[in-house]
Amino acid sequence: MSKTSKGRFFEDYRVGDQIAHAVPRTVSGGERAMYHALYPARGALYSSDEFARACGLPASPVDDLMAFHIVFGKSVPDISVNAVANLGYAQGRFLRPVYPGDTLRATSEVIGLKQNSNGKSGVVYVRTQGLNQRDEVVIDYVRWVMVRKGDLDAPAPETLVPELANAVDASDLVVPEGLTFAQYDDAQAGAPHRWGDYAVGEQIDHVDGMTMEEAEHMLATRLWQNTSKVHFDRTQRVDGKLLAYGGHVISVARALSFNGLANAQMMVAINGGSHANPCFAGDTIRAWSEVLDRAETAVPGVGALRLRTVATKGDPFVLRGAEGKYHRDVLLDFDYWVLMPV
């Protein structure tokens, strides 16, 4: 009996499968330091214990996307180790902050399957939850991924594509317990622009860029214990290139958005996301955002802003080409909610 595993292929999944992912991980300040070394992240709430305490939290939590990457990485060996590409996200909610010292684990449920017409791969839909050491859910999201077939003669499963909401309703956003912006310091945060200063339809060019280096995206993927072969094994693609982990692009874009959205302090939901085109070493990533919606929360002084942030290799405010498909320069189209001081 073999003691090694090639991972699951598309034909190995069944709708309703419940998967408990291996290797829980205790979060430390080391991951925070590495996160800030890999991405130009400067959110004050995630950088300073004193700033976080002034906002009613017991200490500075780790970046929301850092928690996302850790949970995502737990799921890869069981969900996407044989992936062609991770395709998208929906219905994601950040339910509790994660602090250094917390231990995270992950579980997933298969909620949909659809074999591709070429018969060589299929799309697997899963709902993944990240839980802390108290078995509290800290993050919950749906993603879908294209996975290779190991046996091309394996019969196609019955197609089931789950119905997914276009966005998380503002009433379902969770404001962390104790969070208050009553003593919020604009100068320390880095900008004076608050929730009321943004209008629906407004577009923001975040100006700055970051060139993707091979060592950086590979280091990041190892840091999150993401074992998907396309990120490390050049033989997995006919062009011999290493595909950058899509979450790495998300974090770069979110960090670049600080210039224009410095007070977008906490990501509380992922409405949708598409990795529109592959990203490789040598690509220079830039970002722009559009305000899609604004909402009040149940907490006085805390507003919610719905944003679309687009990572691109090209010009700002270009999303689709003449045929309605994503422009070839667009790498990521990411729709999410953040909390901001009113």
C-alpha positions as CSV (number, residue, x, y, z in Angstrom):
1,M,0.0,0.0,0.0
2,S,1.4,3.3,-1.1
3,K,2.2,5.8,1.7
4,T,2.2,8.8,-0.6
5,S,-0.7,10.5,-2.2
6,K,-1.1,12.1,-5.6
7,G,-4.1,14.1,-4.3
8,R,-7.7,14.1,-5.4
9,F,-8.6,14.4,-9.0
10,F,-11.9,15.6,-10.3
11,E,-13.5,12.1,-10.4
12,D,-12.7,11.6,-6.7
13,Y,-15.2,14.3,-5.5
14,R,-18.8,13.7,-4.6
15,V,-21.4,16.4,-3.7
16,G,-21.8,16.4,0.0
17,D,-18.3,15.2,0.8
18,Q,-17.2,16.6,4.2
19,I,-13.4,17.1,4.4
20,A,-11.5,17.9,7.6
21,H,-8.2,19.4,6.4
22,A,-4.9,18.4,8.0
23,V,-2.3,20.3,10.0
24,P,-3.8,23.1,12.2
25,R,-1.6,26.2,12.5
26,T,-0.9,28.5,15.4
27,V,-0.5,32.1,14.2
28,S,2.4,34.2,15.5
29,G,3.9,37.6,15.0
30,G,6.3,36.0,12.6
31,E,3.6,35.5,10.0
32,R,2.6,39.2,10.4
33,A,6.1,40.3,9.8
34,M,6.4,38.1,6.7
35,Y,3.0,39.3,5.4
36,H,4.2,42.9,5.7
37,A,7.5,42.0,4.0
38,L,5.7,40.4,1.1
39,Y,3.1,43.1,0.5
40,P,3.2,46.8,1.0
41,A,0.4,46.5,3.7
42,R,0.1,49.6,6.0
43,G,-3.3,49.4,7.6
44,A,-3.0,51.0,11.0
45,L,-5.3,48.6,12.7
46,Y,-3.1,45.7,11.7
47,S,0.2,47.4,12.5
48,S,-0.3,48.8,16.0
49,D,-1.6,47.3,19.2
50,E,-2.1,50.8,20.6
51,F,-4.1,51.9,17.5
52,A,-6.2,48.8,17.8
53,R,-6.9,49.3,21.5
54,A,-8.0,52.9,20.8
55,C,-10.5,51.3,18.4
56,G,-11.8,49.0,21.1
57,L,-10.0,45.8,20.2
58,P,-7.8,43.9,22.7
59,A,-4.8,44.1,20.4
60,S,-3.9,44.3,16.7
61,P,-5.4,41.4,14.8
62,V,-3.6,39.9,11.9
63,D,-4.6,41.1,8.4
64,D,-7.9,39.6,7.3
65,L,-6.3,38.3,4.1
66,M,-3.5,36.7,6.1
67,A,-6.2,34.6,8.0
68,F,-7.8,33.9,4.6
69,H,-4.5,32.6,3.1
70,I,-3.8,30.4,6.1
71,V,-7.3,28.8,5.9
72,F,-7.1,28.6,2.1
73,G,-3.7,26.9,2.3
74,K,-5.1,24.2,4.7
75,S,-7.6,23.3,2.0
76,V,-5.3,23.0,-1.0
77,P,-4.0,19.4,-0.5
78,D,-7.5,18.1,-0.5
79,I,-9.2,20.5,-3.0
80,S,-6.8,22.0,-5.5
81,V,-3.4,20.2,-5.4
82,N,-4.2,19.0,-9.0
83,A,-5.8,22.3,-10.0
84,V,-5.5,23.9,-13.4
85,A,-6.5,27.2,-11.8
86,N,-8.5,28.6,-8.9
87,L,-11.5,30.4,-10.6
88,G,-13.5,32.5,-8.1
89,Y,-15.0,33.2,-4.7
90,A,-18.4,34.1,-3.3
91,Q,-20.3,34.5,-0.1
92,G,-17.3,35.0,2.0
93,R,-17.6,36.5,5.6
94,F,-15.0,37.3,8.1
95,L,-16.8,36.5,11.4
96,R,-14.1,37.1,14.1
97,P,-10.7,38.7,14.1
98,V,-7.6,36.4,14.3
99,Y,-4.9,37.3,16.8
100,P,-1.3,36.0,17.3
101,G,-1.6,32.9,19.5
102,D,-4.8,31.7,17.8
103,T,-4.8,28.2,16.2
104,L,-6.6,27.8,12.9
105,R,-7.9,24.7,11.2
106,A,-10.1,24.3,8.2
107,T,-13.0,22.1,6.9
108,S,-14.7,22.0,3.5
109,E,-17.9,20.7,2.0
110,V,-18.3,19.9,-1.7
111,I,-21.4,21.7,-2.9
112,G,-21.1,21.4,-6.7
113,L,-19.5,19.6,-9.6
114,K,-19.4,20.3,-13.3
115,Q,-17.2,18.4,-15.8
116,N,-15.8,20.5,-18.6
117,S,-16.7,19.7,-22.2
118,N,-13.2,18.6,-23.1
119,G,-13.5,15.7,-20.6
120,K,-10.1,16.4,-19.2
121,S,-11.0,18.5,-16.1
122,G,-14.0,19.8,-14.1
123,V,-15.0,22.5,-11.7
124,V,-15.3,21.7,-8.0
125,Y,-17.3,24.0,-5.8
126,V,-16.6,24.0,-2.1
127,R,-17.6,25.9,1.0
128,T,-14.6,26.2,3.4
129,Q,-14.7,27.3,7.0
130,G,-11.7,28.3,9.1
131,L,-12.1,27.7,12.9
132,N,-10.0,28.8,15.9
133,Q,-9.0,26.8,18.9
134,R,-12.4,27.5,20.5
135,D,-14.2,26.0,17.5
136,E,-15.5,29.4,16.6
137,V,-15.8,30.0,12.8
138,V,-13.5,33.0,11.9
139,I,-14.1,32.8,8.1
140,D,-16.5,31.2,5.8
141,Y,-16.4,31.3,2.0
142,V,-17.2,29.5,-1.2
143,R,-14.7,29.0,-4.0
144,W,-14.6,27.0,-7.2
145,V,-11.6,25.5,-8.8
146,M,-10.8,23.7,-12.1
147,V,-9.3,20.3,-11.3
148,R,-7.7,17.8,-13.7
149,K,-9.1,14.3,-14.2
150,G,-6.7,11.5,-13.3
151,D,-8.7,8.9,-15.3
152,L,-10.0,10.4,-18.5
153,D,-12.4,7.5,-18.9
154,A,-14.1,8.1,-15.5
155,P,-17.8,9.0,-16.1
156,A,-18.9,12.6,-15.6
157,P,-20.8,13.2,-12.4
158,E,-24.3,14.7,-12.5
159,T,-23.8,18.4,-13.0
160,L,-24.7,20.6,-10.0
161,V,-23.8,24.2,-10.0
162,P,-24.8,25.9,-6.7
163,E,-26.8,29.1,-6.6
164,L,-24.7,31.8,-5.1
165,A,-25.7,35.3,-4.0
166,N,-24.2,38.1,-6.0
167,A,-23.2,39.8,-2.8
168,V,-23.2,39.5,1.0
169,D,-26.1,41.6,2.2
170,A,-25.0,44.5,4.3
171,S,-27.2,43.4,7.2
172,D,-25.2,40.2,7.4
173,L,-21.9,41.9,7.9
174,V,-20.3,41.2,11.3
175,V,-18.7,44.1,13.1
176,P,-16.1,42.7,15.6
177,E,-17.2,42.9,19.2
178,G,-16.0,46.1,20.8
179,L,-14.9,47.9,17.6
180,T,-15.4,51.6,17.8
181,F,-14.0,54.5,15.8
182,A,-14.9,57.1,18.4
183,Q,-11.2,57.8,19.1
184,Y,-10.0,57.2,15.5
185,D,-6.9,59.1,14.6
186,D,-6.8,60.1,10.9
187,A,-3.2,61.3,11.1
188,Q,-2.0,57.9,12.4
189,A,-4.1,56.0,10.0
190,G,-2.6,57.9,7.1
191,A,-5.5,59.8,5.4
192,P,-8.4,62.1,6.3
193,H,-10.9,60.4,3.9
194,R,-13.7,58.7,5.8
195,W,-16.8,56.7,4.8
196,G,-18.9,59.8,4.0
197,D,-16.2,61.1,1.6
198,Y,-16.8,58.2,-0.9
199,A,-19.6,58.2,-3.4
200,V,-21.1,55.2,-5.2
201,G,-19.6,55.1,-8.7
202,E,-16.4,56.8,-7.7
203,Q,-13.3,55.4,-9.2
204,I,-9.8,55.6,-7.6
205,D,-6.5,55.0,-9.3
206,H,-4.2,53.7,-6.6
207,V,-1.2,55.0,-8.6
208,D,1.5,52.7,-7.3
209,G,2.7,49.4,-8.8
210,M,4.6,46.3,-7.7
211,T,6.6,44.0,-10.0
212,M,6.0,40.3,-9.2
213,E,9.2,38.4,-8.5
214,E,9.5,34.6,-8.8
215,A,11.0,34.3,-5.3
216,E,8.3,36.4,-3.7
217,H,5.3,34.6,-5.0
218,M,6.9,31.2,-4.3
219,L,7.9,32.2,-0.8
220,A,4.3,33.5,-0.1
221,T,2.8,30.3,-1.3
222,R,5.1,28.2,0.9
223,L,4.3,30.5,3.8
224,W,0.6,29.7,3.5
225,Q,1.4,26.0,3.0
226,N,-0.3,26.0,-0.4
227,T,0.9,22.8,-2.1
228,S,-0.8,23.3,-5.5
229,K,1.6,22.0,-8.1
230,V,1.2,24.8,-10.7
231,H,3.0,27.2,-8.3
232,F,6.2,25.1,-7.9
233,D,6.5,22.6,-10.7
234,R,7.3,23.9,-14.1
235,T,6.3,20.7,-15.8
236,Q,2.6,21.3,-14.9
237,R,2.2,23.9,-17.7
238,V,3.1,23.5,-21.3
239,D,4.8,26.9,-21.3
240,G,7.0,25.9,-18.4
241,K,5.9,29.0,-16.3
242,L,5.0,29.0,-12.6
243,L,1.6,30.4,-12.0
244,A,1.4,32.9,-9.1
245,Y,-1.1,32.0,-6.4
246,G,-4.1,34.1,-7.0
247,G,-4.4,35.0,-3.3
248,H,-0.9,36.6,-3.6
249,V,-2.4,38.9,-6.3
250,I,-5.3,39.8,-4.0
251,S,-3.0,40.8,-1.2
252,V,-0.8,42.9,-3.5
253,A,-3.9,44.7,-4.8
254,R,-5.4,45.3,-1.4
255,A,-2.0,46.6,-0.1
256,L,-1.7,49.0,-3.1
257,S,-5.2,50.3,-2.5
258,F,-3.9,51.9,0.7
259,N,-3.1,54.9,-1.4
260,G,-6.7,56.2,-1.7
261,L,-8.3,53.9,0.8
262,A,-6.1,54.1,3.9
263,N,-9.1,54.1,6.2
264,A,-10.6,50.9,4.8
265,Q,-9.6,49.2,8.0
266,M,-11.2,45.8,8.1
267,M,-12.4,43.5,5.3
268,V,-15.6,41.9,6.5
269,A,-16.9,40.1,3.4
270,I,-15.9,38.8,0.0
271,N,-18.8,39.2,-2.5
272,G,-17.1,37.7,-5.5
273,G,-13.8,37.4,-7.1
274,S,-12.4,36.3,-10.5
275,H,-8.8,35.6,-11.4
276,A,-9.3,37.0,-14.9
277,N,-5.9,36.2,-16.4
278,P,-2.8,34.4,-15.1
279,C,-0.1,36.3,-13.3
280,F,3.6,35.4,-13.7
281,A,6.9,36.7,-12.5
282,G,7.9,39.9,-14.2
283,D,4.3,41.2,-14.3
284,T,3.9,44.7,-12.7
285,I,0.7,44.8,-10.8
286,R,-1.3,48.0,-10.4
287,A,-4.7,48.5,-8.9
288,W,-7.8,50.7,-9.2
289,S,-11.0,50.6,-7.2
290,E,-14.7,51.5,-7.8
291,V,-17.2,52.2,-5.0
292,L,-20.1,49.9,-5.5
293,D,-22.3,50.6,-2.5
294,R,-22.3,52.2,1.0
295,A,-24.2,51.0,4.1
296,E,-24.6,51.9,7.7
297,T,-23.9,49.2,10.3
298,A,-25.5,48.7,13.7
299,V,-22.5,50.2,15.4
300,P,-22.5,54.0,15.6
301,G,-19.6,55.6,13.8
302,V,-18.8,52.4,11.8
303,G,-19.8,52.4,8.1
304,A,-19.5,49.7,5.4
305,L,-18.2,50.4,2.0
306,R,-18.5,47.9,-0.9
307,L,-15.6,48.0,-3.2
308,R,-14.4,46.5,-6.5
309,T,-10.7,46.4,-6.7
310,V,-9.1,45.4,-10.0
311,A,-5.5,44.3,-10.3
312,T,-4.1,45.0,-13.8
313,K,-0.9,45.1,-15.8
314,G,-2.3,47.9,-17.8
315,D,-4.2,51.2,-17.5
316,P,-6.6,52.0,-14.8
317,F,-10.4,51.8,-15.2
318,V,-10.1,49.3,-18.1
319,L,-12.0,46.1,-17.2
320,R,-13.3,44.4,-20.3
321,G,-12.5,44.4,-24.0
322,A,-14.8,44.9,-27.0
323,E,-16.2,41.4,-26.8
324,G,-17.2,41.8,-23.2
325,K,-14.5,39.5,-21.9
326,Y,-11.9,40.6,-19.3
327,H,-9.2,42.7,-20.9
328,R,-6.0,40.7,-21.3
329,D,-4.2,43.0,-18.8
330,V,-6.7,42.4,-16.0
331,L,-5.5,39.9,-13.5
332,L,-8.1,40.1,-10.7
333,D,-11.6,41.5,-10.3
334,F,-12.4,41.4,-6.5
335,D,-15.6,42.6,-4.9
336,Y,-15.7,43.0,-1.1
337,W,-17.0,44.9,1.9
338,V,-14.8,46.9,4.3
339,L,-15.4,48.8,7.5
340,M,-14.5,52.5,7.7
341,P,-14.9,55.3,10.3
342,V,-17.9,57.5,9.5
